């Protein structure tokens, strides 16, 4: 409530937030004066509100500019996922390309990880590798094959352990990223955002030990979770329940963790990781919109693959027993045209007269679909058999 008095005219003007202005006596001059003051204050308030809006717009534009620049910078770093750097060696470890050519691994060597490359140590050598998002230590008598190293809406890192032991220090992963080690009949996937773990294999037996974070060990459709301080010694495709890690493995993991930390990435790698997590997703979304023809083609390719699997499921309805092999499917060649590679990636019969098979669509993301007991769905990483990779 505000009141003004003008003794010369004996006029009182009263203004309230809700009530209308009341004028007592003949106060035209005073009323005009008050109204002018109110208009001035109103204009000042409008100017302040306009200034606040302008500051807000400038702030939003600044954030968008940083996002675009940071996203572009991070996108330029994505090819780094295709390389690993030899950080340290003992003895004479080797690098083997897909044609079988071998050369010695020496510190500072930058190795392209695609289309396929293997790293090997003998009984007297070790090899430490640094890559975007992870650092690896290959212990003695170890052979590690890089199966996939690419970036597409989240880093996908897959390694196939042929023999020996690899210790991995995995940096914080994007939520849509993937880090896996295939070993024999088992598949180990880092489940937490970061982890330190070791995976060992002698062919039939696979050992997973976790120092920090947790990992999922999968064999066919079965899986177990191994958390920090635990290990699982699984044999012949049969998963063993996790148990407390042995003192020896705990000690080895602790020393390896400290050594890999000293090899860790610098400030630029940490900055790139932060930008990748926060700024790259909207840039990727914008790229999807800008590449609309590719997006449409991908949708068509995935729909064609789903239609093929639905048609195949219909041909199997009414059979007294489920097919026991891919050959029994007798898929028409016209349907195979919709599948990447024109083939079934993996097939297996299931209990209860059921079955499952995996195929890959001919889209830019290489989407994998599963037909399981007559139902079609996009396969998630947790259920993919090791034979698919």
MIZAZA-479947 format. One line per field, with one value per residue (C-alpha): residue in three letters; residue number from 1; z, x, y. Coordinates in Angstrom, 1 decimal, padded with zeros to 4 digits. Each point is the difference from the previous one (the first is absolute). Example, Ala and Ser with C-alpha at 12.3 -4.5 7.8 and 13.67 -1.06 7.14 Angstrom:
rest	ALA;SER
nr	1;2
pz	007.8;-000.7
px	012.3;001.4
py	-004.5;003.4
This chain:
rest	UNK;UNK;UNK;UNK;UNK;UNK;UNK;UNK;UNK;UNK;UNK;UNK;UNK;UNK;UNK;UNK;UNK;UNK;UNK;UNK;UNK;UNK;UNK;UNK;UNK;UNK;UNK;UNK;UNK;UNK;UNK;UNK;UNK;UNK;UNK;UNK;UNK;UNK;UNK;UNK;UNK;UNK;UNK;UNK;UNK;UNK;UNK;UNK;UNK;UNK;UNK;UNK;UNK;UNK;UNK;UNK;UNK;UNK;UNK;UNK;UNK;UNK;UNK;UNK;UNK;UNK;UNK;UNK;UNK;UNK;UNK;UNK;UNK;UNK;UNK;UNK;UNK;UNK;UNK;UNK;UNK;UNK;UNK;UNK;UNK;UNK;UNK;UNK;UNK;UNK;UNK;UNK;UNK;UNK;UNK;UNK;UNK;UNK;UNK;UNK;UNK;UNK;UNK;UNK;UNK;UNK;UNK;UNK;UNK;UNK;UNK;UNK;UNK;UNK;UNK;UNK;UNK;UNK;UNK;UNK;UNK;UNK;UNK;UNK;UNK;UNK;UNK;UNK;UNK;UNK;UNK;UNK;UNK;UNK;UNK;UNK;UNK;UNK;UNK;UNK;UNK;UNK;UNK;UNK;UNK;UNK;UNK;UNK;UNK;UNK;UNK;UNK;UNK;UNK;UNK;UNK;UNK;UNK;UNK;UNK;UNK;UNK;UNK;UNK;UNK;UNK;UNK;UNK;UNK;UNK;UNK;UNK;UNK;UNK;UNK;UNK;UNK;UNK;UNK;UNK;UNK;UNK;UNK;UNK;UNK;UNK;UNK;UNK;UNK;UNK;UNK;UNK;UNK;UNK;UNK;UNK;UNK;UNK;UNK;UNK;UNK;UNK;UNK;UNK;UNK;UNK;UNK;UNK;UNK;UNK;UNK;UNK;UNK;UNK;UNK;UNK;UNK;UNK;UNK;UNK;UNK;UNK;UNK;UNK;UNK;UNK;UNK;UNK;UNK;UNK;UNK;UNK;UNK;UNK;UNK;UNK;UNK;UNK;UNK;UNK;UNK;UNK;UNK;UNK;UNK;UNK;UNK;UNK;UNK;UNK;UNK;UNK;UNK;UNK;UNK;UNK;UNK;UNK;UNK;UNK;UNK;UNK;UNK;UNK;UNK;UNK;UNK;UNK;UNK;UNK;UNK;UNK;UNK;UNK;UNK;UNK;UNK;UNK;UNK;UNK;UNK;UNK;UNK;UNK;UNK;UNK;UNK;UNK;UNK;UNK;UNK;UNK;UNK;UNK;UNK;UNK;UNK;UNK;UNK;UNK;UNK;UNK;UNK;UNK;UNK;UNK;UNK;UNK;UNK;UNK;UNK;UNK;UNK;UNK;UNK;UNK;UNK;UNK;UNK;UNK;UNK;UNK;UNK;UNK;UNK;UNK;UNK;UNK;UNK;UNK;UNK;UNK;UNK;UNK;UNK;UNK;UNK;UNK;UNK;UNK;UNK;UNK;UNK;UNK;UNK;UNK;UNK;UNK;UNK;UNK;UNK;UNK;UNK;UNK;UNK;UNK;UNK;UNK;UNK;UNK;UNK;UNK;UNK;UNK;UNK;UNK;UNK;UNK;UNK;UNK;UNK;UNK;UNK;UNK;UNK;UNK;UNK;UNK;UNK;UNK;UNK;UNK;UNK;UNK;UNK;UNK;UNK;UNK;UNK
nr	1;2;3;4;5;6;7;8;9;10;11;12;13;14;15;16;17;18;19;20;21;22;23;24;25;26;27;28;29;30;31;32;33;34;35;36;37;38;39;40;41;42;43;44;45;46;47;48;49;50;51;52;53;54;55;56;57;58;59;60;61;62;63;64;65;66;67;68;69;70;71;72;73;74;75;76;77;78;79;80;81;82;83;84;85;86;87;88;89;90;91;92;93;94;95;96;97;98;99;100;101;102;103;104;105;106;107;108;109;110;111;112;113;114;115;116;117;118;119;120;121;122;123;124;125;126;127;128;129;130;131;132;133;134;135;136;137;138;139;140;141;142;143;144;145;146;147;148;149;150;151;152;153;154;155;156;157;158;159;160;161;162;163;164;165;166;167;168;169;170;171;172;173;174;175;176;177;178;179;180;181;182;183;184;185;186;187;188;189;190;191;192;193;194;195;196;197;198;199;200;201;202;203;204;205;206;207;208;209;210;211;212;213;214;215;216;217;218;219;220;221;222;223;224;225;226;227;228;229;230;231;232;233;234;235;236;237;238;239;240;241;242;243;244;245;246;247;248;249;250;251;252;253;254;255;256;257;258;259;260;261;262;263;264;265;266;267;268;269;270;271;272;273;274;275;276;277;278;279;280;281;282;283;284;285;286;287;288;289;290;291;292;293;294;295;296;297;298;299;300;301;302;303;304;305;306;307;308;309;310;311;312;313;314;315;316;317;318;319;320;321;322;323;324;325;326;327;328;329;330;331;332;333;334;335;336;337;338;339;340;341;342;343;344;345;346;347;348;349;350;351;352;353;354;355;356;357;358;359;360;361;362;363;364;365;366;367;368;369;370;371;372;373;374;375;376;377;378;379;380;381;382;383;384;385;386;387;388;389
pz	000.0;-001.0;001.0;-001.3;001.5;-001.5;002.7;-002.5;-001.5;003.0;-002.3;001.1;-002.5;001.1;-002.2;001.0;-001.7;-000.5;000.6;-002.7;000.6;002.3;-000.3;002.9;-000.8;-003.1;-000.7;-003.9;000.2;002.7;-001.8;-003.2;001.9;001.6;-003.2;-001.8;002.8;-000.3;-003.8;000.5;002.6;-002.4;-002.9;002.2;001.0;-003.6;-000.9;002.7;-001.1;-003.6;001.2;001.9;-003.1;-002.1;002.5;000.0;-003.8;-000.1;002.6;-001.9;-003.3;001.8;001.4;-003.5;-001.6;002.6;-000.6;-003.8;000.2;002.7;-002.0;-003.2;002.0;001.6;-003.4;-001.4;002.8;-000.9;-002.4;003.1;000.8;-003.0;001.5;002.9;001.1;001.4;003.3;001.5;-000.7;001.6;-002.2;-003.6;-000.4;-003.6;-002.1;-002.6;-002.8;-001.7;-002.7;002.7;-000.3;003.3;001.2;003.5;002.3;001.1;002.4;-001.8;-002.9;-001.1;-001.3;-002.1;001.5;-003.2;-001.8;002.2;002.0;002.7;002.8;001.3;002.9;000.8;003.3;000.7;-001.4;001.0;-001.9;001.2;-002.4;000.3;-001.9;000.2;003.0;001.2;000.9;-000.4;001.4;-001.8;002.4;-001.1;-002.7;-001.0;-003.4;-000.4;-003.2;-000.5;-001.4;-000.2;000.6;-001.2;001.0;-000.9;002.6;002.8;-000.1;-000.7;001.1;-000.3;000.5;-000.5;002.5;-001.6;002.9;003.0;002.2;-000.8;002.7;-001.0;001.6;-001.5;000.2;000.7;-003.0;-001.7;000.9;-003.5;-000.2;000.2;001.1;-000.4;000.1;-001.7;001.5;-001.1;000.4;002.3;-000.5;002.6;-000.1;002.3;001.7;001.9;-001.4;000.9;001.2;000.5;-000.8;-001.3;-002.4;-000.4;-002.3;-000.7;-002.5;002.1;003.2;000.3;003.1;000.6;003.0;000.8;002.1;-000.5;-001.6;-001.1;-003.2;-001.5;-001.1;-002.6;-001.5;-002.5;001.8;003.5;001.8;003.4;001.5;001.4;002.3;001.5;002.1;-001.7;-002.6;-002.1;-001.3;-002.7;-002.1;-003.1;-000.7;003.6;002.1;003.6;002.8;001.1;003.0;001.9;-002.2;001.0;001.7;-003.0;-002.5;002.3;000.3;-003.8;-000.8;002.6;-001.5;-003.6;000.9;001.4;-003.1;-002.4;001.9;-000.6;-003.7;000.1;-002.4;000.4;000.4;-003.7;000.4;003.1;-001.8;-003.0;002.3;001.7;-003.3;-001.4;002.9;000.1;-003.4;-002.6;000.4;-001.3;-002.8;-001.0;000.1;-002.2;-002.4;-000.2;-001.0;-002.6;-001.5;-000.4;-003.2;001.9;002.9;-002.3;-001.7;003.4;001.0;-003.2;000.4;003.5;-000.9;-002.9;002.3;002.6;-002.8;-001.1;003.5;000.4;-003.3;001.1;003.3;-001.9;-002.0;003.2;001.6;000.2;-000.2;002.4;001.1;-000.2;-002.5;001.4;-002.4;-002.3;-003.0;001.0;-000.4;-003.8;-000.2;-003.6;-001.6;-000.4;003.7;000.6;-002.2;002.9;002.4;000.3;-001.6;-001.1;003.0;003.4;002.6;002.6;000.5;002.9;001.2;003.4;002.6;-000.5;-003.8;-000.4;-001.8;-000.5;-002.8;-000.5;-003.2;-000.8;-001.9;-003.0;001.7;000.9;003.7;-000.8;002.2;001.2;000.3;001.7;-000.9;003.1;000.3;-002.7;001.3;-001.6;001.9;-000.2;001.9;002.9;000.8;003.1;-002.0;-003.0;-000.2;-000.4;-003.4;-001.4;000.3
px	000.0;001.4;-001.4;000.9;-001.2;000.1;-000.6;-000.6;-003.0;-001.0;000.1;000.7;000.6;000.0;001.2;-000.1;001.1;-003.5;-002.3;-000.5;001.5;-002.1;000.0;-001.4;-000.9;000.9;003.5;000.5;003.5;001.2;-001.6;001.8;003.3;-000.4;-001.1;003.1;002.2;-001.7;000.5;003.7;000.4;-001.9;002.3;003.1;-001.4;-000.6;003.6;001.4;-002.1;001.2;003.6;-000.5;-001.5;002.9;002.5;-001.8;000.1;003.7;000.7;-002.0;001.8;003.4;-000.8;-001.1;003.1;002.2;-002.0;000.4;003.8;000.5;-002.0;002.0;003.2;-001.0;-001.2;003.4;001.5;-002.2;002.6;002.1;-002.2;001.6;003.5;001.9;003.4;002.7;000.8;002.5;001.5;002.3;001.6;-001.1;-003.8;-001.4;-002.6;-001.7;-002.2;-002.9;002.2;002.2;003.0;001.8;002.1;001.5;-002.1;002.1;-000.9;-001.7;-001.2;-003.5;-002.0;-003.1;-002.6;-002.1;-000.9;001.8;003.2;001.4;002.5;002.1;002.5;002.1;001.1;002.5;-001.8;-002.8;-001.8;-001.9;-002.4;-001.9;-003.1;-002.8;-002.0;002.2;003.5;001.0;002.8;000.7;001.9;002.4;-001.1;-003.1;-001.7;-002.7;-001.9;-001.9;-003.4;-001.7;001.3;-002.4;-002.0;-003.6;-002.3;002.2;003.4;-000.1;003.2;000.2;003.0;000.4;002.3;001.5;002.3;001.6;-001.1;-000.9;-000.5;-002.2;-000.4;-003.2;-000.7;-003.5;-002.1;-002.8;-003.3;-000.4;003.6;001.3;003.1;000.2;002.5;-000.9;001.8;-000.8;-003.7;-000.4;-000.5;001.0;-001.6;000.8;-003.3;001.0;001.0;003.7;001.8;003.3;-000.1;002.0;-001.1;002.0;-000.5;001.7;-002.6;-002.5;000.3;-000.6;000.7;-001.5;001.2;-001.2;001.8;-002.3;-003.4;-001.8;-000.3;-002.5;001.2;-002.3;-000.2;-002.8;-003.1;001.3;002.0;001.5;001.2;003.5;000.4;003.1;002.1;-001.5;001.0;-001.6;001.8;-002.2;000.6;-001.2;-002.8;-001.4;-000.1;001.3;-001.5;002.3;002.2;002.4;003.1;003.2;002.8;002.2;-002.5;-000.7;003.7;000.6;-003.0;001.1;003.5;-001.3;-002.5;002.7;002.2;-002.8;-001.0;003.5;-000.5;-003.3;-001.2;000.8;-002.2;-001.1;-001.3;-001.9;-001.5;-001.0;-001.6;-002.1;-001.0;-000.9;-002.3;-001.7;000.2;000.3;-003.5;-001.8;002.5;-000.7;-003.8;000.5;002.0;-002.8;-002.4;002.4;000.5;-003.7;000.4;002.3;-002.4;-002.9;002.2;000.9;-003.7;-000.9;002.9;-001.0;-003.7;001.0;002.0;-002.8;-002.4;002.3;000.2;-003.8;-000.5;002.5;-001.8;-003.3;001.6;001.0;-003.5;-001.6;003.2;000.0;003.6;002.1;002.8;003.3;002.3;000.1;-000.1;-003.5;-001.4;000.2;-000.1;-000.9;002.8;-002.4;-000.3;003.7;000.5;-001.2;002.7;003.5;002.3;-003.1;000.5;-001.1;002.6;-000.9;-002.6;-000.7;-003.0;-001.4;-001.9;-003.7;000.0;001.2;002.9;001.9;001.9;001.9;000.3;001.5;-002.0;001.5;-000.1;002.8;-000.1;000.2;-003.0;-000.3;-003.4;-001.0;-002.8;-000.7;-003.0;-001.9;000.6;002.2;001.9;003.1;002.7;001.7;003.7;-000.7;-001.5;002.3;002.0;003.7;-000.3;-001.7;003.1
py	000.0;003.5;003.4;003.5;003.3;003.5;002.6;002.8;-001.6;-002.1;-003.1;-003.5;-002.8;-003.6;-002.9;-003.7;-003.2;-001.2;003.0;002.7;003.4;002.2;003.8;002.1;003.7;001.8;-001.3;000.0;001.5;-002.4;-003.0;000.9;000.3;-003.4;-001.6;001.3;-001.4;-003.4;000.0;000.8;-002.8;-002.4;000.9;-000.5;-003.4;-000.9;001.0;-002.2;-002.9;000.5;000.1;-003.2;-001.7;001.2;-001.4;-003.3;-000.2;000.9;-002.7;-002.7;001.0;-000.2;-003.5;-001.2;001.4;-001.8;-003.2;000.2;000.9;-002.7;-002.6;000.7;-000.2;-003.3;-001.4;000.6;-002.1;-003.0;-001.5;-000.5;-002.9;-001.8;000.1;-001.3;001.2;-002.4;001.6;-002.4;-003.4;-002.6;-002.6;-000.3;000.2;-000.1;001.8;-002.2;001.5;-001.8;-001.4;-001.7;002.3;000.5;002.9;000.8;002.2;003.0;002.8;002.9;-002.1;001.0;-003.0;000.3;-002.4;-000.6;-002.1;-002.5;-000.2;-002.3;000.6;-002.9;-000.5;-003.0;-001.5;002.8;003.1;002.3;002.8;003.1;001.8;003.2;000.8;002.5;-001.1;-002.9;-001.1;-003.7;-002.1;-003.3;-002.3;-002.8;-002.5;001.9;000.5;002.7;000.7;003.2;-001.0;003.4;003.5;002.6;003.0;000.3;001.6;-001.4;-001.6;-003.8;-001.7;-003.8;-002.2;-003.7;-001.7;-003.1;-000.9;001.5;002.9;003.6;002.6;003.0;003.3;001.4;003.8;001.4;-001.2;001.8;-001.6;-001.4;-001.2;-003.5;-001.8;-003.8;-002.8;-003.3;-003.0;-003.6;-000.6;003.0;003.7;002.6;003.4;003.0;000.8;003.1;003.4;-000.9;-003.1;-001.7;-003.7;-003.0;-002.7;-003.2;-003.0;-003.3;-001.2;-001.9;002.1;003.7;002.1;003.4;002.1;003.5;002.6;003.0;000.3;-003.1;-002.2;-002.4;-003.4;-001.7;-003.5;-000.4;001.4;-000.4;002.7;000.8;003.3;000.2;003.1;001.6;-002.4;-003.1;-002.5;-002.7;-003.1;-001.4;-003.1;-001.7;002.6;-000.4;003.1;-000.2;002.1;002.9;-000.5;002.3;000.7;-001.9;001.9;-000.6;001.5;002.9;000.8;-000.3;002.2;002.6;000.3;000.1;002.6;002.3;-000.6;000.7;003.2;001.3;-000.5;001.8;002.6;003.7;003.0;000.0;-003.6;001.0;003.0;-002.1;-002.5;002.7;001.5;-003.4;-000.6;003.4;001.6;-002.8;-001.5;003.2;000.3;-003.6;000.7;003.0;-002.1;-002.5;002.8;001.4;-003.5;-000.6;-002.2;-002.3;-000.1;-000.9;-002.7;-001.5;-000.2;-001.7;-002.5;-000.9;-000.4;-002.2;-002.3;-000.1;-000.9;-002.8;-001.5;000.3;-001.9;-002.6;-000.4;-000.6;-002.8;-001.8;000.1;-003.4;-002.0;-002.9;000.9;003.1;000.1;-001.4;001.9;002.9;-002.3;-001.3;003.6;-000.2;003.8;001.2;002.0;003.0;000.3;-000.3;003.1;002.1;-001.3;001.3;-002.5;-002.0;-002.4;-001.0;001.1;-002.6;-002.7;-002.3;-002.2;000.8;-002.1;-000.6;-000.4;003.6;001.7;003.2;001.6;003.2;002.1;003.4;002.7;001.8;003.4;002.4;-001.1;-003.8;-000.6;-003.6;-001.6;-003.2;-002.4;-002.0;-002.4;001.9;003.5;002.6;002.7;002.1;-001.9;001.8;-000.4;-002.2;-002.8;-000.2;-003.3;000.3;-001.7;003.1;002.1
